Structure formats: C-alpha cells, structure tokens
Amino acid sequence: MELFIYVFAALFSVLNPLGAVPVFVGLTQDDTKQERSRISLWAAINVAIILIISYFIGKYMLQFFGISINALRIAGGLLIVNSGFSLLSGNVSKRRGVNKRVTNDAMHRNDIALTPLAMPMLAGPGSMSLLIAMYQEQPEILQKVITCLAILCVSVTIFLILRSAHYLSRILGASGLVAISRIIGFIVIAIGIQYISSSIVNIFQTI
C-alpha cells in the first residue's frame, strides 16, 4: 500500500491533470458532452499506454544508448523541477510544448486525445523518466504489478478530472486552478530535487 500511494502521488503530481483543465476546456468548448467524455476517455487510455510502455521499455532504451540510471535520474529530476517551476509561474502549457501553434492545430483536428492532451500535456519526459527510474528500483514482480495498478488508477483519475473539466473550471475558476497547481508545483519540485540529490550521492559513493 505504501508503494502504491507513493507511485500514485508522484505520478499525479508530475502529470498534474488539473493543469490540463484550462487547455481541455479551451479545446472542447464547442463539443457536446458525449464528445468531451469520449475525448477524456481516450486521453486517459493513451496516457496509461504511454506510461506503461515507458515503464517496461525504458530500461532497454537506456542500455541501447549507454545511459546510466544515475544520469537518467539527474536529467529526469531537472525536467521534473522545471515542470514544478512552470506550475508555480503559471506557464504550464508553454513549458509542456502546448504553444499557440499546437493549440491552433488541435482546434482544426477531430481528435485531440493523443496530442496535445495525452502527450505532451500530461505524459511528458518528466513522468517517463520517473517511471524508468522506478523500474530500475523495483526488482520484484509484485512491485511492478503495484506500479502498473497505480498507473491505471492515475489514468482513471485523469479521465474523471477531464470529464468534469468544464464543471471544475466554473466551480474553482481560474484563480482556484492556479492556486492548486502552485501547491502541486512545490511537491513536484521536491520530487525532482530528491531524485537529483540521491543520484549525486550514489555517484560519489561509487567513486
């Protein structure tokens, strides 16, 4: 249970589905309720697929490119810290690659569930590197099963949040969403710094 809560909390903080609410509302303002539910469902499914593939395949990608786990943790930590600062500054969309050009392109496409919602808005390099590092730290099969369950639960949470995005935007308002994102930003920065510091300690211990 402790591992499940840790993985769920870490992924939820890094993915920050609440930060995707304004983007989702803007891109689906002219869609029907049924269409919004469909987009929310497929965005959550795409996130689950991307994260699970990253979790299991990432180790072999590291081996192929000759990247050490400590180097990955430092790089991933920097990305996570950067995401945390973007939450604090309110520039979530720009920092995650959802610029004006991407938004305009999404407005003219029928399906936005994969891009820009699932990637890069939700499942980005920070969450992928986090999962790759977790895989290296979890040698037991039970740990991997629990992590996959946490990924699925996070995906279900994403579906529920996106499906209620228009309702949440009315209830919380822009200021409420910004306040929550900034609180999550502190947690995200702490996670990134922890990954960087632990990797540096490991490097010095092996010298």
ZADOKOL-966633 format. One record per residue (C-alpha): x, y, z. Coordinates in steps of 0.1 Angstrom, whole numbers. Layout:
<sites>
<site><X>X</X><Y>Y</Y><Z>Z</Z></site>
...
</sites>
This chain:
<sites>
<site><X>0</X><Y>0</Y><Z>0</Z></site>
<site><X>29</X><Y>24</Y><Z>8</Z></site>
<site><X>44</X><Y>18</Y><Z>-27</Z></site>
<site><X>10</X><Y>23</Y><Z>-44</Z></site>
<site><X>4</X><Y>56</Y><Z>-26</Z></site>
<site><X>40</X><Y>67</Y><Z>-33</Z></site>
<site><X>37</X><Y>59</Y><Z>-71</Z></site>
<site><X>2</X><Y>74</Y><Z>-74</Z></site>
<site><X>11</X><Y>106</Y><Z>-56</Z></site>
<site><X>44</X><Y>111</Y><Z>-75</Z></site>
<site><X>27</X><Y>104</Y><Z>-109</Z></site>
<site><X>-3</X><Y>126</Y><Z>-101</Z></site>
<site><X>19</X><Y>155</Y><Z>-91</Z></site>
<site><X>42</X><Y>152</Y><Z>-121</Z></site>
<site><X>13</X><Y>147</Y><Z>-146</Z></site>
<site><X>-8</X><Y>174</Y><Z>-129</Z></site>
<site><X>-41</X><Y>167</Y><Z>-147</Z></site>
<site><X>-56</X><Y>198</Y><Z>-130</Z></site>
<site><X>-32</X><Y>219</Y><Z>-150</Z></site>
<site><X>-46</X><Y>204</Y><Z>-182</Z></site>
<site><X>-82</X><Y>215</Y><Z>-173</Z></site>
<site><X>-79</X><Y>250</Y><Z>-189</Z></site>
<site><X>-64</X><Y>236</Y><Z>-221</Z></site>
<site><X>-91</X><Y>209</Y><Z>-223</Z></site>
<site><X>-119</X><Y>234</Y><Z>-217</Z></site>
<site><X>-105</X><Y>257</Y><Z>-244</Z></site>
<site><X>-101</X><Y>229</Y><Z>-270</Z></site>
<site><X>-136</X><Y>213</Y><Z>-263</Z></site>
<site><X>-157</X><Y>244</Y><Z>-257</Z></site>
<site><X>-177</X><Y>237</Y><Z>-289</Z></site>
<site><X>-181</X><Y>199</Y><Z>-284</Z></site>
<site><X>-210</X><Y>181</Y><Z>-270</Z></site>
<site><X>-210</X><Y>164</Y><Z>-236</Z></site>
<site><X>-207</X><Y>130</Y><Z>-252</Z></site>
<site><X>-178</X><Y>141</Y><Z>-273</Z></site>
<site><X>-160</X><Y>155</Y><Z>-243</Z></site>
<site><X>-165</X><Y>122</Y><Z>-224</Z></site>
<site><X>-151</X><Y>103</Y><Z>-254</Z></site>
<site><X>-120</X><Y>126</Y><Z>-256</Z></site>
<site><X>-115</X><Y>123</Y><Z>-219</Z></site>
<site><X>-116</X><Y>85</Y><Z>-220</Z></site>
<site><X>-92</X><Y>82</Y><Z>-249</Z></site>
<site><X>-68</X><Y>107</Y><Z>-234</Z></site>
<site><X>-67</X><Y>87</Y><Z>-202</Z></site>
<site><X>-62</X><Y>54</Y><Z>-222</Z></site>
<site><X>-34</X><Y>70</Y><Z>-242</Z></site>
<site><X>-17</X><Y>82</Y><Z>-210</Z></site>
<site><X>-19</X><Y>47</Y><Z>-195</Z></site>
<site><X>-4</X><Y>31</Y><Z>-226</Z></site>
<site><X>24</X><Y>57</Y><Z>-229</Z></site>
<site><X>33</X><Y>54</Y><Z>-192</Z></site>
<site><X>32</X><Y>15</Y><Z>-191</Z></site>
<site><X>53</X><Y>13</Y><Z>-223</Z></site>
<site><X>78</X><Y>38</Y><Z>-208</Z></site>
<site><X>79</X><Y>18</Y><Z>-176</Z></site>
<site><X>88</X><Y>-15</Y><Z>-192</Z></site>
<site><X>107</X><Y>-5</Y><Z>-223</Z></site>
<site><X>127</X><Y>24</Y><Z>-209</Z></site>
<site><X>154</X><Y>1</Y><Z>-193</Z></site>
<site><X>163</X><Y>-13</Y><Z>-227</Z></site>
<site><X>165</X><Y>22</Y><Z>-243</Z></site>
<site><X>190</X><Y>32</Y><Z>-216</Z></site>
<site><X>211</X><Y>1</Y><Z>-223</Z></site>
<site><X>209</X><Y>8</Y><Z>-261</Z></site>
<site><X>222</X><Y>44</Y><Z>-257</Z></site>
<site><X>246</X><Y>35</Y><Z>-228</Z></site>
<site><X>229</X><Y>59</Y><Z>-203</Z></site>
<site><X>234</X><Y>51</Y><Z>-166</Z></site>
<site><X>204</X><Y>52</Y><Z>-142</Z></site>
<site><X>220</X><Y>80</Y><Z>-122</Z></site>
<site><X>224</X><Y>101</Y><Z>-153</Z></site>
<site><X>187</X><Y>94</Y><Z>-161</Z></site>
<site><X>176</X><Y>103</Y><Z>-126</Z></site>
<site><X>195</X><Y>136</Y><Z>-127</Z></site>
<site><X>181</X><Y>145</Y><Z>-162</Z></site>
<site><X>146</X><Y>134</Y><Z>-151</Z></site>
<site><X>150</X><Y>154</Y><Z>-119</Z></site>
<site><X>159</X><Y>185</Y><Z>-138</Z></site>
<site><X>128</X><Y>181</Y><Z>-161</Z></site>
<site><X>106</X><Y>175</Y><Z>-130</Z></site>
<site><X>120</X><Y>206</Y><Z>-113</Z></site>
<site><X>114</X><Y>226</Y><Z>-144</Z></site>
<site><X>78</X><Y>213</Y><Z>-145</Z></site>
<site><X>74</X><Y>224</Y><Z>-109</Z></site>
<site><X>86</X><Y>259</Y><Z>-116</Z></site>
<site><X>63</X><Y>261</Y><Z>-146</Z></site>
<site><X>34</X><Y>252</Y><Z>-123</Z></site>
<site><X>45</X><Y>280</Y><Z>-99</Z></site>
<site><X>48</X><Y>305</Y><Z>-126</Z></site>
<site><X>16</X><Y>295</Y><Z>-144</Z></site>
<site><X>33</X><Y>287</Y><Z>-177</Z></site>
<site><X>23</X><Y>250</Y><Z>-178</Z></site>
<site><X>12</X><Y>249</Y><Z>-214</Z></site>
<site><X>42</X><Y>266</Y><Z>-228</Z></site>
<site><X>67</X><Y>245</Y><Z>-208</Z></site>
<site><X>50</X><Y>213</Y><Z>-219</Z></site>
<site><X>51</X><Y>221</Y><Z>-256</Z></site>
<site><X>15</X><Y>233</Y><Z>-260</Z></site>
<site><X>21</X><Y>266</Y><Z>-276</Z></site>
<site><X>-2</X><Y>287</Y><Z>-298</Z></site>
<site><X>7</X><Y>268</Y><Z>-330</Z></site>
<site><X>0</X><Y>234</Y><Z>-314</Z></site>
<site><X>-33</X><Y>248</Y><Z>-300</Z></site>
<site><X>-44</X><Y>261</Y><Z>-333</Z></site>
<site><X>-35</X><Y>228</Y><Z>-350</Z></site>
<site><X>-55</X><Y>209</Y><Z>-324</Z></site>
<site><X>-86</X><Y>232</Y><Z>-329</Z></site>
<site><X>-87</X><Y>220</Y><Z>-366</Z></site>
<site><X>-83</X><Y>183</Y><Z>-359</Z></site>
<site><X>-111</X><Y>159</Y><Z>-350</Z></site>
<site><X>-93</X><Y>141</Y><Z>-322</Z></site>
<site><X>-71</X><Y>158</Y><Z>-296</Z></site>
<site><X>-70</X><Y>129</Y><Z>-272</Z></site>
<site><X>-35</X><Y>118</Y><Z>-282</Z></site>
<site><X>-19</X><Y>152</Y><Z>-290</Z></site>
<site><X>-18</X><Y>176</Y><Z>-273</Z></site>
<site><X>-36</X><Y>162</Y><Z>-243</Z></site>
<site><X>-20</X><Y>128</Y><Z>-236</Z></site>
<site><X>13</X><Y>139</Y><Z>-250</Z></site>
<site><X>29</X><Y>163</Y><Z>-242</Z></site>
<site><X>4</X><Y>179</Y><Z>-219</Z></site>
<site><X>1</X><Y>150</Y><Z>-195</Z></site>
<site><X>26</X><Y>122</Y><Z>-202</Z></site>
<site><X>58</X><Y>141</Y><Z>-208</Z></site>
<site><X>96</X><Y>134</Y><Z>-204</Z></site>
<site><X>94</X><Y>140</Y><Z>-167</Z></site>
<site><X>69</X><Y>113</Y><Z>-160</Z></site>
<site><X>86</X><Y>89</Y><Z>-184</Z></site>
<site><X>120</X><Y>93</Y><Z>-168</Z></site>
<site><X>103</X><Y>89</Y><Z>-133</Z></site>
<site><X>89</X><Y>56</Y><Z>-143</Z></site>
<site><X>121</X><Y>43</Y><Z>-159</Z></site>
<site><X>139</X><Y>51</Y><Z>-127</Z></site>
<site><X>112</X><Y>33</Y><Z>-107</Z></site>
<site><X>116</X><Y>2</Y><Z>-128</Z></site>
<site><X>153</X><Y>0</Y><Z>-120</Z></site>
<site><X>145</X><Y>3</Y><Z>-83</Z></site>
<site><X>118</X><Y>-24</Y><Z>-83</Z></site>
<site><X>133</X><Y>-59</Y><Z>-88</Z></site>
<site><X>102</X><Y>-78</Y><Z>-75</Z></site>
<site><X>73</X><Y>-87</Y><Z>-98</Z></site>
<site><X>48</X><Y>-76</Y><Z>-71</Z></site>
<site><X>63</X><Y>-41</Y><Z>-70</Z></site>
<site><X>59</X><Y>-39</Y><Z>-108</Z></site>
<site><X>23</X><Y>-50</Y><Z>-106</Z></site>
<site><X>16</X><Y>-24</Y><Z>-79</Z></site>
<site><X>32</X><Y>3</Y><Z>-100</Z></site>
<site><X>10</X><Y>-7</Y><Z>-130</Z></site>
<site><X>-21</X><Y>-6</Y><Z>-108</Z></site>
<site><X>-10</X><Y>29</Y><Z>-97</Z></site>
<site><X>-6</X><Y>40</Y><Z>-133</Z></site>
<site><X>-41</X><Y>27</Y><Z>-141</Z></site>
<site><X>-56</X><Y>45</Y><Z>-111</Z></site>
<site><X>-39</X><Y>77</Y><Z>-121</Z></site>
<site><X>-53</X><Y>73</Y><Z>-157</Z></site>
<site><X>-88</X><Y>68</Y><Z>-142</Z></site>
<site><X>-84</X><Y>99</Y><Z>-121</Z></site>
<site><X>-73</X><Y>118</Y><Z>-153</Z></site>
<site><X>-105</X><Y>106</Y><Z>-170</Z></site>
<site><X>-127</X><Y>118</Y><Z>-141</Z></site>
<site><X>-109</X><Y>152</Y><Z>-140</Z></site>
<site><X>-111</X><Y>158</Y><Z>-177</Z></site>
<site><X>-147</X><Y>147</Y><Z>-179</Z></site>
<site><X>-155</X><Y>172</Y><Z>-152</Z></site>
<site><X>-132</X><Y>199</Y><Z>-166</Z></site>
<site><X>-159</X><Y>223</Y><Z>-176</Z></site>
<site><X>-176</X><Y>219</Y><Z>-142</Z></site>
<site><X>-144</X><Y>223</Y><Z>-123</Z></site>
<site><X>-135</X><Y>254</Y><Z>-143</Z></site>
<site><X>-168</X><Y>270</Y><Z>-133</Z></site>
<site><X>-166</X><Y>260</Y><Z>-96</Z></site>
<site><X>-129</X><Y>267</Y><Z>-90</Z></site>
<site><X>-124</X><Y>294</Y><Z>-115</Z></site>
<site><X>-90</X><Y>304</Y><Z>-130</Z></site>
<site><X>-76</X><Y>316</Y><Z>-96</Z></site>
<site><X>-86</X><Y>283</Y><Z>-79</Z></site>
<site><X>-69</X><Y>262</Y><Z>-106</Z></site>
<site><X>-38</X><Y>283</Y><Z>-104</Z></site>
<site><X>-37</X><Y>280</Y><Z>-66</Z></site>
<site><X>-40</X><Y>242</Y><Z>-67</Z></site>
<site><X>-13</X><Y>240</Y><Z>-95</Z></site>
<site><X>11</X><Y>260</Y><Z>-74</Z></site>
<site><X>6</X><Y>238</Y><Z>-44</Z></site>
<site><X>13</X><Y>208</Y><Z>-66</Z></site>
<site><X>43</X><Y>227</Y><Z>-80</Z></site>
<site><X>60</X><Y>226</Y><Z>-46</Z></site>
<site><X>55</X><Y>189</Y><Z>-44</Z></site>
<site><X>68</X><Y>184</Y><Z>-80</Z></site>
<site><X>100</X><Y>204</Y><Z>-73</Z></site>
<site><X>106</X><Y>184</Y><Z>-41</Z></site>
<site><X>103</X><Y>151</Y><Z>-60</Z></site>
<site><X>128</X><Y>164</Y><Z>-87</Z></site>
<site><X>153</X><Y>176</Y><Z>-61</Z></site>
<site><X>151</X><Y>143</Y><Z>-43</Z></site>
<site><X>159</X><Y>124</Y><Z>-75</Z></site>
<site><X>188</X><Y>147</Y><Z>-83</Z></site>
<site><X>203</X><Y>146</Y><Z>-47</Z></site>
<site><X>200</X><Y>108</Y><Z>-44</Z></site>
<site><X>217</X><Y>103</Y><Z>-77</Z></site>
<site><X>246</X><Y>126</Y><Z>-68</Z></site>
<site><X>251</X><Y>108</Y><Z>-35</Z></site>
<site><X>251</X><Y>74</Y><Z>-54</Z></site>
<site><X>277</X><Y>87</Y><Z>-79</Z></site>
<site><X>300</X><Y>99</Y><Z>-51</Z></site>
<site><X>296</X><Y>66</Y><Z>-32</Z></site>
<site><X>307</X><Y>46</Y><Z>-63</Z></site>
<site><X>339</X><Y>67</Y><Z>-68</Z></site>
</sites>
